[in-house]
Amino acid sequence: MAKYLVKARYTQEGVKGLLKEGGTGRRGAIEKVLTGMGGSLEAFYYVFGDDDALLIVSLPDNASAAALSLTVGAAGGATCTTHVLLTPEELDAAGKTSVDYRAPGR
């Protein structure tokens, strides 16, 4: 199962909804949607700064992650950016993969 870091930023309407149902209510709603997609929520934190929440989620594949991102964006309560997370072992495998690449101008 693929892992992702999701950074969420609430819109004004999203903040109103968050104040109404609380942080644990939002976490529960997100757990429900992820479970329904065959995934899970590994971590959920509210943060100060440019983002409002950071999540680590597991989903079956990139198409599932894209579907989640599109659905959240279309709902209008938050925007999110999704980052694929790689394990150290996956990075080792990538480093051993031969790539036939030519830099521009060479």
Secondary structure, 3 states (H helix, E strand, C coil): CEEEEEEEEECHHHHHHHHHHHHHHHHHHHHHHHHHCCCEEEEEEECCCCCCEEEEEEECCHHHHHHHHHHHHHHCCEEEEEEEECCHHHHHHHHCCCCCCCCCCC
